[in-house]
């Protein structure tokens, strides 16, 4: 495969994210897994429910006070109502909090709730088949469809996934999806409506705290140059998968 260096691609992603541009990078063939197309869109700004260990997402500015009929600002009780959090609580775009206890990294799939374990196995099976069409029934449709982009996608979701894959037929994106789901996972927002099981666990850990063994696992997905760029950015922003406790495949996204 041919394509631009992965470190350069990630530099473009980080620069675009910091400027809060709503762009999508054009998918190009790549030399390795981390060269797959990434999303260049700003993070959701509505925070998830409290209690997610090791996770913090950007919070919106406090709404301003409304002027009273006299033209003077009203008191603080007259503030706008907060927006309703999105279904996933903004959890697709992590911010690992170095001051919070990190969530436990788990490898044992037998500890997963049965619906989560079943969905995980079905996705892995589809990836190993080499046929991206086998993801279609798992992705679903309508309001329950798996989120595949931080922005809206046009048309068929499987066609969209093929467009992300450097080979054009979807095998590269299947390889990345399988590799992501083969890593350890974290259980976040336990007991809240935003409760999730997320792969890979780098999603929820400060990258500069990874030990040598964990960095080896990370380098199965990204390059050392990507790793350095992500540390400067402040989060793991390559592909991640979220599955709800009821077994719904909630998202498979990259970027921030």
C-alpha positions in Angstrom: 0.0 0.0 0.0 1.1 3.6 -0.6 0.3 6.7 1.3 1.5 9.6 3.2 3.4 9.0 6.5 1.2 8.3 9.5 2.9 11.0 11.7 2.1 13.6 9.1 -1.5 12.5 8.9 -1.9 12.8 12.6 -0.3 16.2 12.7 -2.9 17.4 10.3 -5.7 15.9 12.4 -4.4 17.5 15.6 -4.0 20.9 14.0 -7.4 20.8 12.6 -9.0 19.7 15.8 -7.3 22.5 17.8 -8.8 25.0 15.3 -12.3 23.4 15.7 -12.7 23.0 12.0 -15.5 20.8 10.8 -13.5 18.9 8.1 -13.0 15.3 7.1 -9.6 14.2 5.7 -9.7 12.4 2.4 -9.1 8.6 2.9 -5.8 7.5 1.3 -4.0 4.2 1.0 -1.5 3.6 3.8 1.5 1.7 4.9 0.0 0.6 8.2 -3.1 0.5 10.4 -2.8 4.0 11.8 -2.8 5.6 8.4 -6.5 5.0 8.0 -8.6 8.1 7.4 -9.4 10.0 10.6 -12.2 12.4 11.5 -11.2 16.1 11.7 -14.3 17.4 13.5 -14.6 19.1 16.9 -15.5 17.1 20.0 -19.0 17.0 21.3 -19.0 19.7 24.0 -21.8 18.4 26.3 -20.2 16.5 29.2 -21.3 13.0 30.1 -22.8 12.1 33.4 -20.5 12.4 36.4 -18.6 9.5 37.8 -16.6 8.3 34.7 -13.3 7.3 36.1 -10.3 8.8 34.4 -12.5 10.5 31.8 -13.2 14.2 31.3 -14.7 15.8 28.2 -14.7 19.5 27.2 -17.5 21.4 29.0 -19.4 24.3 27.5 -19.1 27.8 28.8 -21.6 28.7 31.4 -24.7 30.3 29.8 -25.0 34.1 30.2 -27.6 35.7 32.3 -30.7 37.0 30.5 -31.4 40.8 30.8 -34.4 41.8 32.8 -37.1 44.1 31.6 -35.2 47.0 33.1 -32.2 46.3 31.0 -30.2 45.1 34.0 -28.8 41.5 34.1 -31.0 39.1 36.0 -29.6 37.1 38.9 -27.9 33.7 38.5 -31.2 31.8 38.9 -32.4 33.1 35.6 -29.9 31.2 33.5 -30.7 29.2 30.4 -31.5 25.5 30.9 -28.6 23.2 30.0 -28.8 21.2 26.8 -29.8 17.6 27.0 -26.7 15.4 26.8 -26.4 13.3 23.6 -27.1 9.6 23.8 -23.5 8.7 24.3 -22.7 11.6 26.7 -19.9 12.8 24.4 -17.9 9.7 25.5 -16.7 9.0 21.9 -14.1 11.8 22.4 -12.1 11.1 25.5 -10.0 13.3 27.7 -8.1 11.2 30.2 -7.8 13.1 33.5 -4.3 12.7 35.0 -5.7 13.7 38.4 -8.4 11.1 38.5 -7.9 7.4 39.3 -7.7 5.5 36.0 -10.3 2.8 35.3 -9.2 -0.8 35.5 -7.8 -2.3 32.3 -9.5 -5.7 31.7 -8.6 -8.4 29.2 -10.8 -11.2 30.4 -13.9 -11.3 28.1 -15.6 -13.7 30.4 -16.1 -10.8 32.9 -18.3 -9.0 30.3 -22.1 -9.0 30.5 -23.4 -11.7 28.2 -24.9 -9.2 25.7 -21.6 -7.3 25.4 -19.6 -10.5 25.1 -21.9 -11.7 22.3 -21.7 -8.5 20.3 -17.9 -8.4 20.7 -17.7 -12.0 19.4 -20.0 -11.2 16.4 -17.9 -8.2 15.4 -14.7 -10.2 15.7 -16.2 -13.0 13.6 -17.3 -10.6 10.9 -13.8 -9.1 10.8 -12.1 -12.4 10.4 -14.4 -13.4 7.6 -12.9 -10.7 5.4 -16.4 -9.7 4.2 -17.3 -6.2 5.4 -21.0 -6.9 4.5 -21.1 -9.1 7.5 -21.0 -6.0 9.7 -24.2 -4.7 8.2 -26.7 -6.5 10.5 -24.5 -5.5 13.5 -24.4 -1.9 12.6 -28.2 -1.7 12.4 -30.2 1.2 11.0 -32.1 4.2 12.1 -31.7 5.7 15.6 -30.0 2.5 16.7 -27.4 2.5 14.0 -23.7 2.4 15.1 -22.0 5.8 15.0 -19.3 5.5 12.4 -18.2 9.2 12.2 -18.1 12.1 14.5 -20.1 13.9 11.9 -23.0 12.9 9.7 -22.4 10.3 7.0 -24.3 10.3 3.7 -25.6 7.1 2.2 -24.9 3.5 3.1 -22.9 2.8 6.2 -21.0 -0.2 4.7 -20.1 1.9 1.7 -18.8 4.6 4.0 -16.6 2.1 5.9 -15.2 0.9 2.5 -14.4 4.5 1.7 -12.2 4.7 4.9 -10.3 1.5 4.0 -7.1 2.0 2.0 -7.8 -1.1 -0.1 -11.2 0.0 -1.1 -12.9 -3.3 -0.3 -12.9 -2.9 3.5 -10.3 -5.4 4.6 -8.0 -2.7 6.1 -10.8 -1.3 8.2 -11.8 -4.8 9.3 -8.2 -5.4 10.4 -8.2 -2.3 12.4 -11.6 -3.1 14.0 -10.3 -6.6 15.0 -7.1 -5.2 16.4 -9.0 -2.6 18.4 -11.3 -5.3 19.9 -8.3 -7.5 20.7 -6.9 -5.0 23.1 -7.9 -4.6 26.7 -11.0 -2.6 27.5 -12.3 -0.3 30.2 -15.7 -0.1 31.8 -16.8 3.5 32.2 -19.7 5.5 33.7 -20.8 2.5 35.7 -24.4 2.7 36.8 -25.2 5.8 34.7 -27.2 6.1 31.5 -23.8 6.5 29.7 -22.4 3.2 31.0 -20.1 1.7 28.3 -17.5 -0.9 27.6 -14.8 0.7 25.5 -11.9 -0.7 23.4 -9.0 -0.1 23.4 -8.2 0.9 27.0 -5.9 3.7 25.8 -9.1 5.6 25.4 -9.3 6.2 29.1 -5.7 6.4 30.2 -3.2 9.4 30.1 -0.8 8.3 27.3 2.3 9.4 29.2 1.5 7.0 32.0 1.6 3.9 29.8 4.3 1.4 30.8 6.5 -0.5 28.3 4.2 -3.4 27.9 1.2 -1.1 27.2 3.2 0.9 24.7 3.9 -2.3 22.8 0.1 -2.9 22.7 -0.5 0.7 21.5 2.1 0.3 18.7 0.1 -2.5 17.2 -2.4 0.3 16.3 -0.3 3.4 15.8 3.4 4.4 15.2 5.8 5.9 17.8 5.4 9.2 16.0 1.6 9.0 16.3 2.1 8.2 20.0 4.2 11.4 20.5 1.7 13.5 18.6 -1.2 12.1 20.6 0.6 12.9 23.9 0.9 16.5 22.8 -2.7 16.5 21.8 -3.7 15.0 25.2 -5.6 11.9 24.3 -5.8 8.7 22.3 -7.6 9.7 19.1 -7.3 6.7 16.9 -10.2 4.2 16.4 -12.2 3.1 19.4 -15.3 0.9 19.9 -18.1 1.4 22.5 -20.7 -1.3 23.4 -23.5 -0.7 25.9 -24.3 -3.1 28.7 -27.3 -4.3 26.7 -25.1 -5.3 23.8 -25.7 -2.3 21.4 -22.7 -1.5 19.3 -22.8 2.2 20.0 -19.8 3.6 18.0 -16.7 2.9 16.0 -15.0 6.2 15.4 -11.6 7.9 15.1 -10.6 11.5 15.5 -11.6 14.2 18.0 
